[in-house]
Every structure is written in C-alpha cells, then in structure tokens.
Amino acid sequence: MSVPILLASGSAIRAQLLKNAGVPFTVQTARVDEEMAKRALLAENASPRDIADTLAEMKARKVSHKNPGAMVMGCDQVLDFDGQLLSKPETPEQAIAQLKAMRGKRHMLLSAAVIYQDDEPIWRHVGQVRLRMRASSDAYLKDYVSRNWDSIRHSVGAYKLEEEGVRLFATIDGDYFNVLGMPLLELLNFLAVKGVIDQ
C-alpha cells in the first residue's frame, strides 16, 4: 500500500529512528505554540501523560489538515519529576538546577505518538520509561552542562541518553526508544498491521 508518511516533527533523532528502521517518510514540521498549549493544560490540571498526548495530537492534526490521505505522525515527550513537568532548559544555569534537583532520584519520561489521516486520529500510544539518576557531584554536573550545552538545550531534563548523558544514570526501566522520544516498536507494529510497511 502506497500511503505517504509524514513526520510532523523537526526532531533529528526521531527522523533518524524512522530512517534506521527503513520507514519511507518525509518531514513536515508542525508550527504549534507548545508552551502556550502546555500552560493551558497545566492550568486545567492535566496529567503529564495527557499533556504529551495532546501536544503530539496537535502536531499531527495541523499537518494532516494540509495533506489529505497521508498518515501524519505527531510526537511529543515530557518529563514527569515528582508530578512536576520539566521543560527544555532555557539557560545552562537552569539545566544545572534541573540536574541537581533530579540527582539520586527517580523521574519518568513519557513519549507520545499520534497518527492522523484525513483529519482524524487513527492511532495513539504513550510509552513510559522510569529512570533513576546517580548522585553526581556539583562539579561534574557543571562540567557536563558546559561540555554538552549545545546538544542538551533541546532536550527535556537537560540530558541525552545516547550521548554523555548516559553517565548520569544508575537505572533505566523501559524501552530505550521511548527515552529517545518515540514509541518506535508500537509505531512499527501499527504500520505493519495496516500494510503501510512490509512485514
């Protein structure tokens, strides 16, 4: 079945995951005001899971509206730390403060994906991973942020597990792809069942 697949995300790692899996797709970044939507959802006491799902859906819906027939994937990831939503750090100082707060403790990453076709949601999934950080020293965290700022400023929690950020962790419980921001296995299963990719 030849159905165009669009990724409504500018995330390089999500695109790389799909490319590595041999999924034919094109990127069409959705222009949505995530921060405003997040603030509105938090004001309504939405759960972190619902916030990730809603943001992913907003992106998929926006791109689907302009691309009839195409399967459009919207994705989003949020970090739940003691019931508080952490966002991408805006400054190195904010990154250091986030990492200091989380060290030695557990947090959860929620990676949502929603597929739209012809302005309707046809699939959704929210993957979760529980992570526990090591009790890293102040000096290491400061040096880590300084060395990696250009990369980690685009990541919730101020780390990338596929890079030096892996040294921050003691345990990880869950699917590695969800850490990278996409419930890839569930997504591939859906595309295969629908006949969009070979199985």
N, C-alpha and C positions, 0 to 999 in steps of 0.2 A: 504494500500500500504506500503510495507516494503522497504523504502528508507533510507539508513544510513544518519544521520545528523551529520555534523562535525562543531564544533565551532573553527574557526581559530583565537583564541584569548586566551591569558593567563589570562585575567581579571577574578578574582574570583567573582566579583559582577555580571558580565554578565552570567557566568556559574550558579550562584545561581538563577538568574531570570528565566532562562530556566528550571532549576530543579524544582523550586517552581511552575512553570506553567505546570509541568508534561510532558515536551517535552523530549523524549529519544534522547540523543546525546552523542558524545564523543568529547574531546578536542584534537585538533592537532594544536599547536601554529605555526603560520607562522613566519618564520625568514625573516623579511624585514628591511631595513635600513630606518626607518621612518624619522629620522632627515634629512638625505640626500635628500629624496624624498620631504620633506616639504620645504627645502631650494630651491630646483629646481622649485617647484610650485610657491613659493613666488617670485622668480626671474622672472617668467612668468606672474606675477600679477594675479594669480589665486585667486578666491574668497574663503573665509573661507569655504563656503558650498562645493565648488568643491574640496578643499583640503581634507575635511573629507570624501567625496565620493570616491575620488581617492585612499586614504590610505586604506579605507575599501575594495575597489576592489582589490588592490594589494595583500592583505592578502588572500582574498577568491580565487583569481586566482592561487596563489602559491600552496595552499593546494589542490585545485581542480585538478591541473595537475597530482598530485600523487595518486588521489583517484577517478578513473572513476566510474560514476554512483551516487556517493554520492552528497548530497546537502551540500554545504560548505558555512557557514556564515562568512563573514568578517565584522568587526565593527571598527569604529573609532569615536573619539569625539574631537572636537576642541572648543576653547573659543574665541569668537569674541568680543573684547573690543575696541569700537570706531574704527573699521576697522583694528585693530591690532590683530594678532594671539598670544595668550598667550600659552606657553608650560608648561609642568610639571616643577615645581621649582627644581633647582639643589642643592640649599642650603637653610637653614632656613632663612637666610637674604633675599634671593631672594623671598621666599614665603611672608615674611612680606612686602617687597616692592610692590609685586603684589597686596596684600590685601589692602594696604594703597592707592594705585592708584585707586582701584575699589570702595572703600567705598563711600557710598552715591550716587553711580552712577549705571547705568544700563549696563548689558552685555548680551551676548547671547551664549547659548550652542547649538552646532549642533552635533547631534548624527546620524551617518550614518551606514546603514547596507546594504550589498550587498550579494546576494546569487548566487553562481556559481554552475553549474552542467555540467560535461563533457567539461570543459574549456570554457564555455560560461556563460555570465551573464544572469540570468533568472528573477531577481527581484532586485530592489533597492529602498531605501527610506532614506530621510534625515529629521529627526524630529528636531524641534527647540523649545527652551524654552527661554523666556526673564526673566531675574532676576534683582532685584534691591537690592543692599546691604544697610544695616544700616550704619550709620556714627559711627562705632565702634571706641573706643579710641585707641591710640597708645599702651597703657599698656595692654589692653585686647588682641589686635592682637598679641603682642609679647608673652603673656602668652598662647594664643590659639595655636600658632605655636609650642611653646616649648612643650606643652602637647600632641599635635597631630602629630608631625613631622613624625614619623614612618609610619603613615597611609596616611597623605595628600601629602607626597612627590611623590606619584604615581598618583596624580590627577591634571588635568589642573585646574588652578585657585587657587590651594592650599586649597581646601576645599572638604569635603564630606557631602552632604546634609543629608545622612542617619545617620550621627554621629553629633558631636557637631557643625559642620559647619552650621547647620540649624539656629543657633543663629546669624549668620552673615547677615541674610536676612530679608528685610522688605516685599517684594512681590515676588511671583513667578507666571509667566503666561505661562502655558503649561503643558505638560504631564510629570508627575514625573518620569516615566520610561526613558524618554529621558535625564533627569538630571543624571540618573544612568548609562547612556551610551549605551542604546539600545532602538530603537523604537519598543517595545515589542508587543503592540497591533496590529500594522500593520503587523509585522512579523508573529504573530499567525494567523491573518486573512488569509495571503497568504498560510501558511502551511495547514490550514483547507480547503481552496478552492482547493488546489492541492491534497487533500486527504491523505496528509502525516501524519496529526494528525486527530483524530476523532472530529466531530462537531455535 
